[in-house]
Amino acid sequence: MLLAASYGSVAAAPNAATASVTGTVSYLQRVALSPTAVVSVRLVDVSLADAPATVLASQTITDPGQVPVAFELTYDPSKIDERMSYAVRAEIRAAGQLLFTTDQSYPVITKGNPNMVALVLVAVSGSGNGGSMATSRSGSGMSGGGTTMSSAPNLPATGSLDLSPLWFAAAAVLLLFSGWLLRRRTAHS
């Protein structure tokens, strides 16, 4: 009888009115979140490349503490189309300013993707607060350190790096190499 009751509860799960995507939000920088930080996580339909993503579920976490921050996005499974693609996006803001955001896709739910993800956000360049991103704890142990302001790498708001200095360096190396080849060819003629 106990086995039948357990089996019945498992069988009822696919017909549940809601489902959820769970996970964590974190970042790699060794800085503490500001007390005013707000974490926003969204489950979005990213199937159409030329249209804005449709938000299926969202969660706003005020006073998140420190990373990793756990989240749970509850959605209506009847709105899921197995042919479509879904992803989770997140951002962290403090005093209305964007500090961290997802810069890659975190697919979920369909096409063999999980319902649990670990999001790793990247820092975006600051504007309006002197470039400070969060407070970094100094010192070690439980006592002793104060807080110091720290800034993230100078990334554009999109979260991507400017690679133009690398292209310039590659062109310079190629120019030097071609000059060396030309001198070597003329020396052997």
C-alpha positions as CSV (number, residue, x, y, z in Angstrom):
1,M,0.0,0.0,0.0
2,L,2.8,2.4,0.8
3,L,4.5,1.5,-2.5
4,A,1.3,2.4,-4.4
5,A,1.0,5.7,-2.7
6,S,4.6,6.6,-3.5
7,Y,4.2,5.5,-7.1
8,G,1.0,7.6,-7.3
9,S,2.8,10.8,-6.2
10,V,5.6,10.2,-8.7
11,A,3.1,9.7,-11.6
12,A,1.3,12.9,-10.7
13,A,4.4,15.0,-11.1
14,P,4.2,15.4,-15.0
15,N,0.6,16.7,-14.7
16,A,1.6,19.3,-12.1
17,A,0.3,22.9,-12.7
18,T,3.8,24.3,-12.3
19,A,7.4,23.3,-12.9
20,S,10.6,25.1,-12.0
21,V,14.2,25.9,-13.0
22,T,16.6,26.2,-10.2
23,G,20.2,27.2,-9.8
24,T,22.7,29.7,-8.6
25,V,24.0,33.1,-9.6
26,S,27.7,33.9,-9.0
27,Y,30.7,35.7,-10.5
28,L,34.4,35.1,-10.5
29,Q,35.6,38.5,-9.1
30,R,36.6,38.4,-5.5
31,V,34.4,41.3,-4.3
32,A,31.5,41.4,-1.9
33,L,28.1,42.5,-3.0
34,S,26.9,45.9,-1.9
35,P,24.1,45.8,0.7
36,T,21.9,47.5,-1.9
37,A,22.4,44.8,-4.5
38,V,19.4,43.2,-6.3
39,V,19.7,40.0,-8.3
40,S,17.2,39.5,-11.2
41,V,16.8,36.2,-12.9
42,R,14.6,35.5,-15.9
43,L,13.5,32.4,-17.8
44,V,13.2,33.4,-21.4
45,D,12.1,31.9,-24.8
46,V,15.1,32.6,-27.0
47,S,13.8,30.7,-30.1
48,L,13.5,33.7,-32.4
49,A,16.8,35.3,-33.1
50,D,15.3,38.5,-34.6
51,A,12.7,39.1,-31.9
52,P,13.0,40.1,-28.2
53,A,13.0,37.2,-25.8
54,T,9.7,36.4,-24.2
55,V,9.9,36.2,-20.4
56,L,8.2,33.1,-19.0
57,A,9.2,33.5,-15.3
58,S,11.3,35.9,-13.3
59,Q,12.6,36.3,-9.7
60,T,13.9,39.4,-8.1
61,I,16.1,38.8,-5.0
62,T,16.6,41.8,-2.7
63,D,19.2,41.6,0.0
64,P,20.8,38.4,-1.6
65,G,23.8,38.3,0.8
66,Q,26.9,37.0,-1.0
67,V,27.4,34.8,-4.0
68,P,26.4,32.1,-4.9
69,V,22.8,33.2,-4.7
70,A,20.2,30.5,-5.1
71,F,17.1,31.0,-7.3
72,E,14.0,29.2,-8.3
73,L,11.9,30.2,-11.4
74,T,8.4,28.7,-11.3
75,Y,6.7,28.5,-14.7
76,D,3.7,27.0,-16.4
77,P,4.8,23.9,-18.2
78,S,1.8,24.2,-20.7
79,K,3.6,27.2,-22.1
80,I,6.7,25.1,-23.1
81,D,7.0,24.0,-26.7
82,E,9.6,21.2,-27.0
83,R,10.6,22.6,-30.4
84,M,11.6,25.9,-28.9
85,S,14.7,27.0,-27.0
86,Y,14.7,28.4,-23.5
87,A,17.5,30.0,-21.4
88,V,18.1,31.7,-18.1
89,R,19.5,35.2,-17.9
90,A,20.5,37.1,-14.8
91,E,21.9,40.5,-13.7
92,I,23.0,42.1,-10.5
93,R,22.3,45.8,-9.9
94,A,23.1,48.2,-7.0
95,A,21.6,51.6,-6.7
96,G,20.0,51.1,-10.1
97,Q,23.4,50.5,-11.9
98,L,24.1,47.3,-13.7
99,L,27.1,45.6,-12.1
100,F,27.1,42.0,-13.4
101,T,25.2,40.2,-16.2
102,T,25.2,37.0,-18.1
103,D,27.3,37.1,-21.3
104,Q,26.5,33.6,-22.6
105,S,23.5,31.4,-23.1
106,Y,22.4,29.1,-20.3
107,P,19.9,26.8,-22.1
108,V,17.3,24.9,-20.0
109,I,14.3,22.7,-20.2
110,T,14.1,21.5,-23.8
111,K,16.4,19.7,-26.3
112,G,18.1,17.7,-23.5
113,N,19.0,20.7,-21.4
114,P,18.7,20.5,-17.6
115,N,16.3,22.3,-15.2
116,M,19.2,23.3,-13.0
117,V,22.0,25.8,-14.0
118,A,24.9,27.5,-12.4
119,L,25.1,31.0,-13.9
120,V,28.5,32.8,-13.9
121,L,28.0,36.5,-14.5
122,V,30.6,39.0,-15.8
123,A,31.3,42.5,-14.6
124,V,30.3,45.4,-16.8
125,S,31.9,48.8,-16.8
126,G,30.5,51.2,-14.3
127,S,29.2,54.7,-15.0
128,G,28.1,57.2,-12.5
129,N,29.6,55.7,-9.4
130,G,33.3,56.3,-10.1
131,G,33.8,52.8,-11.5
132,S,33.2,51.1,-8.1
133,M,31.6,47.7,-8.5
134,A,31.3,46.3,-5.0
135,T,33.2,46.2,-1.8
136,S,36.2,44.0,-1.4
137,R,36.9,42.6,2.0
138,S,40.5,42.9,3.2
139,G,42.2,41.1,6.0
140,S,41.7,37.6,7.0
141,G,39.7,35.7,9.6
142,M,36.5,37.0,11.3
143,S,37.9,40.3,12.6
144,G,40.3,42.9,11.4
145,G,39.6,43.9,7.8
146,G,37.7,46.9,6.7
147,T,36.2,47.4,3.3
148,T,37.9,48.9,0.3
149,M,36.4,49.9,-3.0
150,S,37.4,47.8,-6.1
151,S,36.6,48.2,-9.7
152,A,36.0,45.5,-12.3
153,P,37.9,45.2,-15.6
154,N,36.9,47.9,-18.2
155,L,34.3,45.9,-20.1
156,P,31.7,47.5,-22.4
157,A,28.1,47.3,-21.3
158,T,27.6,44.2,-23.5
159,G,30.0,42.2,-21.4
160,S,32.3,41.6,-24.4
161,L,36.0,42.5,-24.6
162,D,37.4,45.0,-27.1
163,L,39.8,43.0,-29.2
164,S,41.2,45.9,-31.3
165,P,44.5,46.0,-29.5
166,L,45.0,42.3,-30.2
167,W,44.3,42.8,-33.9
168,F,46.8,45.7,-34.0
169,A,49.5,43.5,-32.3
170,A,48.7,40.6,-34.7
171,A,49.0,42.9,-37.7
172,A,52.4,44.3,-36.4
173,V,53.8,40.7,-36.0
174,L,52.6,39.8,-39.5
175,L,54.2,42.9,-40.9
176,L,57.5,42.1,-39.2
177,F,57.4,38.5,-40.3
178,S,56.7,39.5,-44.0
179,G,59.6,42.0,-43.9
180,W,61.9,39.3,-42.6
181,L,60.8,36.8,-45.3
182,L,61.3,39.5,-48.0
183,R,64.9,40.2,-46.8
184,R,65.6,36.5,-46.6
185,R,64.4,35.9,-50.2
186,T,66.4,38.8,-51.6
187,A,69.5,37.6,-49.7
188,H,69.3,34.2,-51.3
189,S,68.8,35.5,-54.9
